[in-house]
Amino acid sequence: MGISLVKGQKISLEKGDGTSLTKIFLGAGWDVAKSSGGGLFGMFGKKSDDSIDLDASAIVFDDNNQPLDAIWFGQLASRDGSIWHSGDNRTGAGDGDDEVIHVDLTKIPSQVKAIVFTISSFRGQTFENVENAFCRLVDSTTNTEIAKYNLSAKGNYTALIVAKVYRHNGAWKMSAIGETSQGKTINDMIPSILPIL
């Protein structure tokens, strides 16, 4: 079990022996919130909708805060092959990670400053319809969870800027961001992302 992150917390992506992690993945999961109603005075919750189509994405930025590439359900791998997406989960059904974005840190080009991870609601449903949302950073080589971040703050927004993995003095670090945003796609969120780079 890794570190339980709080908003704004930063961690180093180094192993206990001081060497850097080489392959990581960010897993995101969520459930459809149960709404009150039905049955004995609403004691038995019912689903507010059949499914919530949340999308995990990654946007790659250079030193000038310009987007270089984006990894999402419409483009499942970065052009250089260093980042790839598990594919679109349109319901949030099942336990564990609903969508996964893999990163090979050894293949990230030198001009990349940061990789920003987002989750957005493709059909425009707000996070009021979502519960048990989380993201976790895992060392792919050992399948060890490094950190987990609870995203279950419900609210009237359609996107979350989850975390960024970035270079600092030649080493990779991760920052838990947790900023809310509006937008169905990554392009909608760019204006909200730029201030946190």
N, C-alpha and C positions, 0 to 999 in steps of 0.2 A: 504494500500500500504506500503510495507516494505522499507528497505534501498536499494538504488541502489548502488551495490558494484562496486568497481574498483579493478583491478588486484593487488593482494598483501594485500588487506584489510582484517582485521580480525574482527569478531564480536563474542560476547558472546551469548550462547544459553540459556539465562536466560529471564524469563518473567519480566514485569515491577515491579512485587511485589518481585523480588529477587529469586523466586523459579525457578528450572531448567525445561526446556521443557522435556517432556517425550517421545512424539511421533512426529516425523517429517517426511516429505517426500521431496525428491528432484525431481522436475519436469523439464523435458527438452523438448524444442520444436524447430522446424525449418521449413523452407520452401525451396522448390527448387528455385534456383535463375533463374530469367528471363534473357535470353540472347538477345542481340540485333539481329535484322534481321527480315525479313518478313515485309509485308505491306509497307506503305509510308516511304521509307528511314529508315526503322527500328523503326518507331515511336511506333509501336505496338510490344511490346516484346513478345517473345515466350519462352516457357520453354526450358531450355537447356537439360533436360532429363525428362522422365516421373516421376521419383521418385529418392529419395536419401535414402538409407537404413543406417541411422545412428543408433548406438546402445549405449544406456546409460548403464553403468556398475558401479559396486562398488567393490573395492578390500579392504580387511580387513588386517591390518598389526599389528604385535605385537611390543613390546619395542625394539626388535633387528632388526626391519625393515624387518622381514620375512613375506611373505604373508601367512595368515592363511586360507582365504576363498575368494571366488569370487562370485558375484551375477551378472548374465548376462542372455541373452536370452537362453543360454544353461543350466543354473542352476538358476531357478527363485526364489530360497530362500536360505538363508544361512543355513548351517547344524544345527545351534542352533535355527533357527526360528526367530532371531531378526531382520533380513533384508529380504525384499521380493520385487520382481520386478513385474510391471504391465503386462509385456509381450512385445513382439517385434512389433514395428510399422515399416513397411518396406517402407513407402512412405513419411512420414512427412505431409500427407494430414490432413486438418482440422485445427481448431484454438485451442489454448491452449496447454496444455502439451501433447506431443506425447508419451513420455515414463515417467514412474514414478517409483522411488525407495523409498520404505517405510522403516523407521528405528524406531524400538522401543528401545530407548536409555536405558530404564530400564532393558532390557534383554541382552545388550551387555556384553559379558564375561569380567572379570577384566583384562585379559592379553591383551585385544585389546587396542592399542595406537591410531590408526587412521583408518578412513574409507575414501578412496580416490575415488572420482567420476570421471568417464571419459566418453567421447563420441568418438566413432570411426566409421569410414566409412567402413562397412563390404565389400562392393564391390570395395573398393579402390578409389572411387571418391574423389577428393580433396574438401576442404572447399571453393574453388573458385566457386563450384556449389551450395553453400548453402547461404541462406540469412535469416534474422530475427531469428537467432539462439539465444537461451537464456537458462538459468537454473534459477530456483527459489527454495528457501527453504521455506517450509510452515509448520506451527504448525498444525499437523493433528487433534489435539483435538478440536481446534476452527476454523480450515480451514483459518487461518490468514497468509497471506504472510509476512514472516520475512525479506527476502532479495531477490533481483533479480539481476542477473548478465548477461549483454549483451555479447554474444559470437560471434557477427557478424563480427569479423575481418576476412575478406576473405583471403585465402592464399593457397599456394601449400603444404598443409599438409593433412594428413588423420585422425588425431586424436587430441583430446584436453584433457589435464588434467584439469578438470574444477575446482574442489574444494576439500577440505578435511575437515572432521569433526573429531576433535581430542580431547583427554583429556589433560587438563593443570591444574595442582594443584587440581585435583579432579573434575573439572568442564568441561563441553563440550563447545568447541568453533568451529567456522567455519572460514576457510581461503579461500578467492577467489584466485585461482592459475592462471588459464588462460594460461598455458604453452602449446605450440604446440608440437606435436609428430608425429611420423610416425608409422603406424601399423593398421591392420584390426581388431585385437583382443586385449584383455587385456594382454595376454602373451607378445605380441610384445611391449607393452608400459612399462613393468616393469622397464627396464633400465632407462627410462626417469623419472619414478616416484621416484625411490630411492633417488636421490639428493634432492628432495623437502620434504622428510619426516623429 
